[in-house]
Amino acid sequence: MSLPHSASRGFGRDAETGSWLAILGNPTGPSLSGLPEEAASQLLKRYQRDGRCAVTELNAPFVVVICDAPAHAVHIVTDRGGLQRLYLCRSQGAHVLCTSSLVLAAEVPVHINPDAVATYFQAGHLLGEATLYTEMRKIGPAVWLTLSDGKEDEEMYWRPPAAAPGGGLTGWADRLVDSGLEAAERALSANVETTVEVTGGLDSRFNLACALKTGRPFAGWTISDVLGKDVEVAERLAEAHPFDHILTSPLDDLAWNFEADVHRIHLLTDGETDCLNVIASPSANRQLAGRRKQSITGIGGELFRGHYYRSLGGLSRDIRIARLLGWQLCLNTGYHHDIFTPQFSDPSSRRLRSVVAGLLEETEDRSGTWRADYFHYRGSMQAAAGRSMTFNNFFYRQAAPYCTNRSLDLAFSIPAAFKKRSLVVRRALQRLDSVFADIPLDRGLPARPLGIGDFPAVATLLWRYAGKARRRILAKYLRTSNTKKIASSLQTLVDERLGCLCENMLNPDNMASLALYDRGRLAEFVERNRNTGFPDRTQMGLILSMEMTSRYVGGSLRMP
């Protein structure tokens, strides 16, 4: 139920009533104070005294399971961000819960879900509560689910608020600063070895500035040899405000552990993402073993930056699903519908459109910008949680300042005009640390709100964007690759090891997942990638993940 570094461990049981409570993940909040071993018992007593609020006021990531013996009911409560995974299915009249969809699918007969397969290969991950299996679902964010007498009673105990009217940019930026400082103070006061992720981006820089402001000890850490600008930016930040900075390089370690790391990533993400996506992380985690028990992550920061606002269009400025899919969600996956059998192919993205429309269905009375943020919350952020939280929490606990209860309320309340172009985050960083705000981000622009003097840097960036737009058009209409680039040194190593892995696992004569594909076209696709340096690396990672899933689940997995 917990790992050695978990903030909360074990069960809490009431001997008098027979009720018990279990905590999964690493929640924080006023209901949890004291030793980790006491957390579950403490929370159970608080729940029996105060009711639901004792649990729902906790901050992510967590799942709480309560067996209410007198009521003959089991309650399952998820965090507001949906960061902690728990899966549910029914088998032989019983509800079965598991923290791993892979393990559950291997034990309970399941059918592959064609709509989920189409989503997985086009978007590069699953959306919402969907799993790869028809009979199974992930329990969604902010859910209070009661199981009693074989029935399910589910409700959302929290819903994102509407955007608040009025208020100036500086006022909203100050509220973001207060929220960030509170989260940093809470994380760093835990008195465990803590790191802060330091990249070339805006979200991690804001977290770093908040951590420095607390005056408490921590170390920044950056993975080198992945995206070249990250190290350069991190070094400039460390020069401006000195802090202990750890650099980890995956190259030597990954050379020896590539295949084992691919399998570990697959297992710890339940096969729900491209197994090559975080290929540098296992090496970094090994190198930092014993040096940290907690890390502060920037996951969820996109909610403050209007990530999907580019998908808005028309006079109503409502979300346009075609634009959402073509220019953002499916941009870098290299999907080739013709390698799949008709049962699983989605040439016009009809299946994926239906999945996205389903997530947005209950938001039709809201503004387009609010709907775009809601899609990120229910869609892409769930994928990031599986890729980051589920995987990394195996090695250390993660603190997510952008996903605290206070932050999520704030993210949806800030007027959309202040989230465009990351304006409110930029102003918040400027208010917090003007020196950090002046240092350029990885794309060359300063981290503060832009002014007239920034025109040359903006022009350079627009020129680069024009090149990206050209590659997008080529990828869409001429079927060339648009896979996201990684550092050349790491790319060379991955390509070398990937060729051997594909030879071993993607031979049509022994593939467990062959029923999904057109045999001849898949073989051509794999061979072409091996001979040309894997231009479709993301799609190859997804195909490998699906093959490992099929092998792991084995005979329990059935075609529809």
C-alpha positions as CSV (number, residue, x, y, z in Angstrom):
1,M,0.0,0.0,0.0
2,S,3.0,2.3,0.4
3,L,6.7,2.7,-0.3
4,P,9.5,3.5,2.1
5,H,9.5,7.2,1.1
6,S,5.7,7.6,1.3
7,A,4.4,10.4,3.5
8,S,1.6,8.2,4.7
9,R,1.8,4.4,5.3
10,G,-0.4,1.5,6.1
11,F,-3.9,1.0,7.4
12,G,-5.8,2.7,10.2
13,R,-8.4,0.4,11.9
14,D,-11.1,1.1,14.4
15,A,-11.3,-2.0,16.6
16,E,-14.7,-1.0,18.1
17,T,-16.6,-0.6,14.8
18,G,-14.4,-2.8,12.5
19,S,-14.0,0.2,10.0
20,W,-10.7,0.8,8.4
21,L,-9.0,3.3,6.1
22,A,-6.1,3.1,3.7
23,I,-4.1,5.9,2.1
24,L,-2.4,5.6,-1.3
25,G,0.0,8.2,-2.5
26,N,1.4,11.2,-0.6
27,P,-1.4,13.6,0.4
28,T,-0.8,16.7,2.5
29,G,-3.2,18.8,4.6
30,P,-4.4,19.6,8.1
31,S,-5.9,16.2,8.6
32,L,-2.4,14.7,8.3
33,S,0.1,15.8,10.9
34,G,2.5,13.6,12.7
35,L,4.4,10.4,11.8
36,P,3.7,8.6,8.5
37,E,2.8,5.4,10.4
38,E,0.0,7.3,12.3
39,A,-1.5,9.1,9.3
40,A,-4.2,6.5,8.3
41,S,-5.4,6.0,11.9
42,Q,-5.4,9.8,12.4
43,L,-7.4,10.4,9.2
44,L,-9.9,7.7,10.1
45,K,-10.6,9.3,13.5
46,R,-11.0,12.7,11.8
47,Y,-13.3,11.2,9.2
48,Q,-15.5,9.6,11.8
49,R,-15.7,12.9,13.7
50,D,-16.0,15.5,10.9
51,G,-17.2,13.5,7.9
52,R,-16.2,13.9,4.2
53,C,-14.3,17.2,4.6
54,A,-11.6,15.4,6.5
55,V,-10.7,13.6,3.3
56,T,-11.7,16.0,0.5
57,E,-9.6,18.9,2.0
58,L,-6.4,16.8,1.3
59,N,-4.0,17.9,-1.4
60,A,-2.9,15.6,-4.3
61,P,-1.6,13.0,-4.9
62,F,-3.8,10.5,-3.1
63,V,-6.5,7.9,-3.1
64,V,-8.2,7.1,0.2
65,V,-10.2,3.9,0.6
66,I,-12.6,3.7,3.6
67,C,-14.4,0.6,4.7
68,D,-17.4,1.9,6.7
69,A,-18.3,-1.3,8.5
70,P,-21.5,-0.1,10.2
71,A,-22.9,1.2,6.9
72,H,-21.7,-1.9,5.0
73,A,-20.1,0.4,2.4
74,V,-16.7,1.1,0.9
75,H,-15.8,4.7,-0.1
76,I,-13.1,5.5,-2.6
77,V,-11.9,9.1,-2.8
78,T,-9.5,10.5,-5.4
79,D,-7.6,13.8,-5.3
80,R,-8.9,16.8,-7.2
81,G,-6.3,16.6,-9.9
82,G,-6.7,12.8,-10.5
83,L,-2.9,12.4,-10.1
84,Q,-3.0,9.1,-8.1
85,R,-4.2,6.1,-10.1
86,L,-6.8,3.6,-9.1
87,Y,-8.6,1.3,-11.5
88,L,-12.0,-0.4,-11.1
89,C,-13.7,-3.3,-12.9
90,R,-16.4,-5.9,-12.2
91,S,-15.7,-9.6,-12.3
92,Q,-18.1,-12.4,-11.3
93,G,-20.4,-9.9,-9.6
94,A,-17.7,-8.3,-7.5
95,H,-15.9,-4.9,-7.7
96,V,-12.2,-5.3,-8.1
97,L,-9.8,-2.4,-7.4
98,C,-6.1,-2.2,-8.3
99,T,-3.5,0.5,-8.6
100,S,-2.3,-1.1,-11.8
101,S,-4.4,-1.6,-14.9
102,L,-1.8,-4.1,-16.2
103,V,-1.9,-6.3,-13.1
104,L,-5.7,-6.1,-13.1
105,A,-6.0,-7.0,-16.8
106,A,-3.7,-10.0,-16.3
107,E,-6.0,-11.3,-13.6
108,V,-9.5,-10.5,-14.9
109,P,-10.6,-11.4,-18.5
110,V,-10.8,-8.2,-20.5
111,H,-11.5,-7.1,-24.1
112,I,-9.3,-4.6,-25.9
113,N,-11.2,-1.3,-26.5
114,P,-10.9,-0.1,-30.1
115,D,-11.8,3.5,-29.3
116,A,-9.0,3.6,-26.6
117,V,-6.6,2.0,-29.1
118,A,-7.4,4.8,-31.6
119,T,-6.9,7.5,-29.0
120,Y,-3.7,5.9,-27.7
121,F,-1.9,5.8,-31.0
122,Q,-3.1,9.2,-32.2
123,A,-2.8,11.3,-29.0
124,G,0.1,9.3,-27.6
125,H,-1.8,8.5,-24.5
126,L,-5.3,7.9,-23.1
127,L,-7.8,10.5,-22.2
128,G,-10.1,10.9,-19.2
129,E,-11.0,7.7,-17.3
130,A,-10.5,5.4,-20.3
131,T,-8.2,2.4,-20.2
132,L,-7.2,0.0,-23.0
133,Y,-9.8,-2.4,-21.8
134,T,-13.6,-2.3,-22.2
135,E,-14.4,-3.7,-18.8
136,M,-12.1,-1.4,-16.8
137,R,-11.9,2.3,-16.0
138,K,-9.7,4.7,-14.1
139,I,-11.6,6.4,-11.3
140,G,-11.6,10.0,-12.2
141,P,-10.5,13.2,-10.4
142,A,-12.3,14.6,-7.4
143,V,-14.5,11.5,-7.1
144,W,-16.3,10.2,-4.0
145,L,-17.4,6.6,-5.1
146,T,-19.4,4.5,-2.8
147,L,-19.7,0.7,-3.3
148,S,-22.6,-0.9,-1.4
149,D,-24.8,-4.0,-2.0
150,G,-23.1,-4.5,-5.4
151,K,-24.0,-1.0,-6.6
152,E,-22.0,2.1,-7.4
153,D,-22.9,5.6,-6.3
154,E,-20.4,8.2,-7.8
155,E,-20.3,11.9,-7.5
156,M,-17.7,14.7,-8.0
157,Y,-17.1,16.4,-4.6
158,W,-15.4,19.3,-6.4
159,R,-15.9,20.9,-9.7
160,P,-13.7,23.6,-11.4
161,P,-15.1,27.0,-10.7
162,A,-16.1,29.5,-13.4
163,A,-13.7,32.3,-14.2
164,A,-14.0,35.2,-11.8
165,P,-15.0,38.6,-13.2
166,G,-12.8,41.6,-12.9
167,G,-9.5,42.0,-11.0
168,G,-6.2,43.2,-12.4
169,L,-3.3,41.2,-13.6
170,T,-1.1,42.1,-10.7
171,G,-3.7,41.0,-8.2
172,W,-4.1,37.6,-9.8
173,A,-0.3,37.3,-10.0
174,D,0.0,38.0,-6.3
175,R,-2.5,35.3,-5.5
176,L,-0.5,32.8,-7.6
177,V,2.7,33.9,-5.7
178,D,0.9,33.3,-2.4
179,S,-0.3,29.8,-3.6
180,G,3.2,28.9,-4.8
181,L,4.9,30.0,-1.6
182,E,2.5,28.1,0.5
183,A,3.0,24.9,-1.5
184,A,6.8,25.3,-1.4
185,E,6.8,25.9,2.3
186,R,4.6,22.8,2.9
187,A,6.9,20.6,0.8
188,L,10.2,21.9,2.2
189,S,9.0,21.8,5.8
190,A,8.6,18.0,5.6
191,N,12.3,17.7,6.6
192,V,13.2,15.2,4.0
193,E,15.8,15.4,1.2
194,T,14.0,17.4,-1.5
195,T,14.9,18.4,-5.0
196,V,13.3,20.9,-7.3
197,E,13.2,20.1,-11.0
198,V,15.0,22.8,-13.0
199,T,14.5,23.0,-16.8
200,G,14.4,25.7,-19.4
201,G,10.7,26.2,-18.9
202,L,8.6,28.7,-17.0
203,D,6.7,26.4,-14.6
204,S,9.9,24.9,-13.0
205,R,11.4,28.3,-12.7
206,F,8.5,29.6,-10.8
207,N,8.7,26.6,-8.4
208,L,12.5,27.2,-8.0
209,A,11.9,30.9,-7.2
210,C,9.3,29.9,-4.6
211,A,11.6,27.3,-3.0
212,L,14.4,29.9,-2.8
213,K,12.1,32.4,-1.1
214,T,11.4,30.0,1.7
215,G,15.0,29.9,2.8
216,R,14.8,26.2,3.4
217,P,17.4,23.7,2.1
218,F,16.9,21.9,-1.2
219,A,18.8,21.0,-4.3
220,G,17.9,21.8,-7.9
221,W,18.3,19.0,-10.4
222,T,18.5,18.8,-14.2
223,I,18.9,15.9,-16.6
224,S,21.5,16.8,-19.1
225,D,21.9,15.3,-22.6
226,V,18.1,15.4,-23.2
227,L,17.2,18.9,-24.2
228,G,20.4,21.0,-24.6
229,K,19.0,24.4,-23.5
230,D,17.9,23.0,-20.0
231,V,21.4,22.9,-18.7
232,E,22.4,26.3,-20.1
233,V,19.3,27.9,-18.5
234,A,19.8,26.1,-15.2
235,E,23.4,27.3,-15.0
236,R,22.4,30.9,-15.6
237,L,19.8,30.6,-12.8
238,A,22.3,29.1,-10.4
239,E,24.7,32.0,-11.2
240,A,22.0,34.6,-10.5
241,H,21.0,33.0,-7.2
242,P,23.3,30.2,-6.1
243,F,21.7,27.0,-5.0
244,D,22.9,23.4,-4.8
245,H,22.5,22.1,-8.4
246,I,22.7,18.4,-9.4
247,L,23.3,17.4,-13.0
248,T,22.6,13.8,-14.0
249,S,23.5,12.4,-17.4
250,P,21.7,9.2,-18.6
251,L,24.2,8.3,-21.3
252,D,26.6,5.8,-19.7
253,D,24.1,4.2,-17.4
254,L,21.4,3.9,-20.1
255,A,23.8,2.2,-22.5
256,W,23.8,-0.7,-20.1
257,N,20.2,-0.6,-19.0
258,F,18.2,0.4,-22.0
259,E,16.0,-2.6,-22.5
260,A,15.5,-3.1,-18.7
261,D,14.6,0.6,-18.4
262,V,12.1,0.4,-21.3
263,H,10.3,-2.5,-19.6
264,R,10.3,-0.8,-16.2
265,I,8.8,2.4,-17.7
266,H,6.1,0.3,-19.4
267,L,5.2,-1.5,-16.1
268,L,5.2,1.6,-13.9
269,T,3.1,3.6,-16.4
270,D,0.7,0.6,-17.0
271,G,1.6,0.7,-20.7
272,E,-0.5,3.9,-21.1
273,T,2.2,6.0,-22.7
274,D,5.1,5.8,-25.1
275,C,7.7,3.7,-23.3
276,L,10.5,5.9,-24.7
277,N,9.0,9.2,-23.5
278,V,10.8,9.3,-20.1
279,I,13.7,7.1,-21.1
280,A,16.3,9.2,-19.3
281,S,14.3,9.1,-15.9
282,P,15.3,5.7,-14.6
283,S,18.9,6.5,-14.9
284,A,18.5,9.8,-13.1
285,N,16.5,8.1,-10.4
286,R,19.3,5.6,-9.9
287,Q,21.9,8.3,-9.7
288,L,19.9,10.3,-7.1
289,A,19.0,7.2,-5.0
290,G,19.7,8.1,-1.4
291,R,20.1,11.8,-2.2
292,R,16.3,12.7,-2.2
293,K,13.0,11.4,-0.9
294,Q,10.9,14.1,-2.5
295,S,10.9,16.3,-5.6
296,I,8.9,19.4,-6.6
297,T,7.4,19.1,-10.0
298,G,5.8,21.5,-12.5
299,I,3.0,19.2,-13.6
300,G,-0.2,21.0,-14.1
301,G,1.4,24.4,-14.8
302,E,-0.3,24.5,-18.3
303,L,-3.6,25.2,-16.6
304,F,-2.3,28.7,-15.7
305,R,-1.0,29.3,-19.3
306,G,-4.0,28.6,-21.5
307,H,-2.3,25.6,-23.2
308,Y,-5.2,24.7,-25.5
309,Y,-6.4,28.3,-26.4
310,R,-4.9,27.9,-29.8
311,S,-7.7,25.4,-30.5
312,L,-10.3,28.2,-30.2
313,G,-11.8,29.6,-33.4
314,G,-14.8,31.2,-35.1
315,L,-16.8,34.2,-34.0
316,S,-17.9,32.4,-30.8
317,R,-14.2,31.6,-30.0
318,D,-15.3,28.2,-29.0
319,I,-13.1,25.1,-29.0
320,R,-12.7,23.5,-32.4
321,I,-12.1,19.8,-32.1
322,A,-10.5,19.5,-35.6
323,R,-8.0,22.2,-34.6
324,L,-7.4,20.7,-31.2
325,L,-6.5,17.3,-32.8
326,G,-4.6,18.5,-35.8
327,W,-2.5,21.3,-34.3
328,Q,-2.0,20.3,-30.7
329,L,-3.1,16.9,-29.4
330,C,-1.9,14.7,-32.2
331,L,0.9,16.9,-33.5
332,N,4.0,14.8,-32.7
333,T,2.8,11.2,-32.6
334,G,3.4,10.3,-36.3
335,Y,0.1,8.3,-36.5
336,H,-0.2,6.1,-39.6
337,H,-3.7,4.7,-39.7
338,D,-2.9,2.3,-42.6
339,I,-0.7,0.0,-40.5
340,F,-3.8,-1.0,-38.4
341,T,-6.5,-3.4,-39.3
342,P,-9.9,-1.8,-40.2
343,Q,-11.2,-2.7,-36.7
344,F,-8.6,-0.5,-35.0
345,S,-7.8,2.0,-37.7
346,D,-9.1,5.6,-37.4
347,P,-8.3,7.3,-40.7
348,S,-10.6,10.3,-40.3
349,S,-10.1,10.5,-36.5
350,R,-13.8,9.8,-36.0
351,R,-13.2,7.7,-32.9
352,L,-10.9,10.2,-31.3
353,R,-13.2,13.1,-32.1
354,S,-16.0,11.1,-30.3
355,V,-13.8,10.6,-27.2
356,V,-12.8,14.3,-27.1
357,A,-16.5,15.4,-27.6
358,G,-17.5,13.1,-24.8
359,L,-15.1,14.8,-22.4
360,L,-16.4,18.3,-23.4
361,E,-20.1,17.3,-23.5
362,E,-21.0,18.6,-20.1
363,T,-19.3,22.0,-20.6
364,E,-21.3,23.3,-23.6
365,D,-22.7,26.2,-21.5
366,R,-19.2,27.5,-20.7
367,S,-16.9,29.8,-22.6
368,G,-14.4,28.4,-25.1
369,T,-11.4,29.2,-22.9
370,W,-12.9,27.5,-19.9
371,R,-13.7,24.4,-22.0
372,A,-10.1,24.4,-23.3
373,D,-8.8,24.4,-19.7
374,Y,-11.3,21.8,-18.7
375,F,-10.2,19.5,-21.5
376,H,-6.6,19.8,-20.3
377,Y,-7.7,19.0,-16.8
378,R,-9.7,15.9,-17.7
379,G,-7.6,14.9,-20.7
380,S,-4.0,15.7,-21.1
381,M,-3.2,16.3,-17.4
382,Q,-4.4,12.7,-16.7
383,A,-1.9,11.4,-19.2
384,A,0.9,13.5,-17.6
385,A,-0.1,12.1,-14.2
386,G,0.3,8.6,-15.5
387,R,3.6,9.3,-17.2
388,S,5.1,11.4,-14.3
389,M,3.4,10.8,-11.0
390,T,2.7,7.1,-11.3
391,F,6.2,6.4,-12.6
392,N,8.3,8.7,-10.4
393,N,6.3,8.1,-7.2
394,F,7.8,4.6,-7.2
395,F,11.2,6.1,-6.6
396,Y,10.4,9.2,-4.6
397,R,7.4,11.2,-3.5
398,Q,6.4,14.1,-5.7
399,A,5.0,17.5,-4.6
400,A,2.9,19.2,-7.2
401,P,2.4,22.9,-6.3
402,Y,0.2,23.6,-9.4
403,C,-2.2,20.8,-8.4
404,T,-2.9,21.7,-4.7
405,N,-6.6,22.5,-4.0
406,R,-5.8,26.2,-3.7
407,S,-4.0,26.2,-7.0
408,L,-6.7,24.3,-8.9
409,D,-9.3,26.7,-7.7
410,L,-7.1,29.6,-8.7
411,A,-6.3,28.2,-12.2
412,F,-9.9,28.1,-13.2
413,S,-10.8,31.4,-11.5
414,I,-8.1,33.6,-13.3
415,P,-9.7,35.4,-16.3
416,A,-8.6,33.8,-19.6
417,A,-7.0,37.1,-20.8
418,F,-4.4,36.8,-18.1
419,K,-3.6,33.2,-18.9
420,K,-2.9,33.8,-22.6
421,R,0.8,33.9,-23.5
422,S,1.4,32.8,-19.9
423,L,0.9,36.4,-18.8
424,V,-0.1,35.7,-15.2
425,V,2.7,33.3,-14.5
426,R,5.3,35.7,-16.0
427,R,4.0,38.5,-13.9
428,A,4.0,36.3,-10.8
429,L,7.6,35.4,-11.4
430,Q,8.5,39.0,-12.0
431,R,6.9,40.0,-8.6
432,L,8.6,37.1,-6.9
433,D,12.1,37.4,-8.4
434,S,12.8,40.1,-11.1
435,V,16.3,38.7,-11.7
436,F,15.0,35.2,-12.6
437,A,12.3,36.8,-14.7
438,D,14.8,38.6,-16.9
439,I,16.8,35.5,-17.7
440,P,15.6,34.0,-21.1
441,L,13.7,30.7,-21.1
442,D,14.8,27.8,-23.3
443,R,13.1,29.4,-26.4
444,G,15.1,32.6,-26.0
445,L,12.4,35.0,-24.6
446,P,12.6,36.4,-21.1
447,A,10.4,34.9,-18.4
448,R,8.7,38.2,-17.6
449,P,5.9,39.9,-19.6
450,L,7.3,41.1,-22.9
451,G,7.9,44.7,-23.9
452,I,9.0,46.6,-27.0
453,G,12.6,46.0,-26.4
454,D,12.0,42.2,-26.8
455,F,11.1,42.6,-30.5
456,P,14.4,41.1,-31.8
457,A,14.0,38.0,-29.6
458,V,10.3,37.7,-30.6
459,A,11.2,38.0,-34.3
460,T,13.8,35.2,-34.0
461,L,11.3,33.0,-32.2
462,L,8.6,33.6,-34.9
463,W,11.1,32.6,-37.6
464,R,11.6,29.3,-35.8
465,Y,7.9,28.8,-35.4
466,A,7.5,29.3,-39.2
467,G,9.9,26.4,-39.7
468,K,7.8,24.3,-37.3
469,A,4.7,25.2,-39.2
470,R,6.3,24.0,-42.4
471,R,7.2,20.7,-40.8
472,R,3.7,20.3,-39.5
473,I,2.3,20.8,-43.0
474,L,4.7,18.3,-44.4
475,A,3.9,15.8,-41.6
476,K,0.2,16.1,-42.2
477,Y,0.0,16.1,-46.0
478,L,3.3,14.5,-47.2
479,R,3.5,11.9,-44.4
480,T,6.9,12.9,-43.2
481,S,7.9,12.7,-39.5
482,N,7.2,15.4,-37.0
483,T,8.5,13.6,-33.9
484,K,9.8,15.7,-31.1
485,K,13.5,16.1,-31.2
486,I,15.8,15.1,-28.3
487,A,19.5,15.8,-27.8
488,S,21.7,14.2,-30.5
489,S,23.9,12.2,-28.1
490,L,20.9,10.6,-26.4
491,Q,19.1,10.2,-29.8
492,T,22.0,8.3,-31.2
493,L,22.1,6.0,-28.2
494,V,18.4,5.4,-28.2
495,D,18.3,4.7,-31.9
496,E,21.1,2.1,-31.6
497,R,19.4,0.2,-28.8
498,L,16.0,0.6,-30.3
499,G,16.9,-1.2,-33.4
500,C,17.8,-4.3,-31.4
501,L,14.7,-4.1,-29.3
502,C,12.5,-3.8,-32.4
503,E,14.2,-6.9,-33.9
504,N,13.4,-8.9,-30.8
505,M,9.9,-7.7,-30.1
506,L,8.3,-6.5,-33.3
507,N,8.8,-9.6,-35.5
508,P,5.3,-10.3,-36.8
509,D,5.9,-14.1,-36.4
510,N,5.9,-13.8,-32.6
511,M,4.0,-10.6,-31.8
512,A,1.3,-10.9,-29.1
513,S,-0.4,-7.7,-30.4
514,L,-0.4,-8.6,-34.1
515,A,-4.2,-8.7,-34.3
516,L,-4.2,-4.9,-34.1
517,Y,-2.1,-4.4,-37.3
518,D,-2.0,-5.1,-41.0
519,R,0.9,-7.6,-40.9
520,G,2.7,-6.5,-44.1
521,R,2.3,-2.7,-43.6
522,L,3.5,-3.0,-40.0
523,A,6.6,-4.9,-41.1
524,E,7.3,-2.2,-43.7
525,F,6.8,0.6,-41.2
526,V,9.2,-0.9,-38.7
527,E,11.8,-1.7,-41.3
528,R,11.6,1.8,-42.8
529,N,12.2,3.3,-39.3
530,R,15.1,1.0,-38.6
531,N,16.8,2.0,-41.8
532,T,16.2,5.7,-41.6
533,G,17.0,6.5,-37.9
534,F,13.5,6.1,-36.5
535,P,11.8,9.3,-37.8
536,D,8.6,8.0,-36.2
537,R,10.2,7.4,-32.8
538,T,7.0,8.3,-30.8
539,Q,4.8,5.9,-32.8
540,M,7.5,3.2,-32.4
541,G,7.5,3.7,-28.7
542,L,3.7,3.3,-28.6
543,I,3.8,0.1,-30.7
544,L,6.4,-1.3,-28.4
545,S,4.4,-0.4,-25.3
546,M,1.3,-2.1,-26.8
547,E,3.3,-5.2,-27.5
548,M,4.6,-5.4,-24.0
549,T,1.1,-4.9,-22.7
550,S,-0.2,-7.7,-24.8
551,R,2.6,-10.0,-23.6
552,Y,2.1,-9.1,-19.9
553,V,-1.7,-9.5,-20.0
554,G,-1.4,-12.7,-22.0
555,G,-4.4,-15.0,-22.4
556,S,-6.6,-12.7,-20.3
557,L,-6.7,-10.2,-23.2
558,R,-9.4,-10.8,-25.8
559,M,-10.2,-9.1,-29.1
560,P,-13.7,-7.4,-29.3
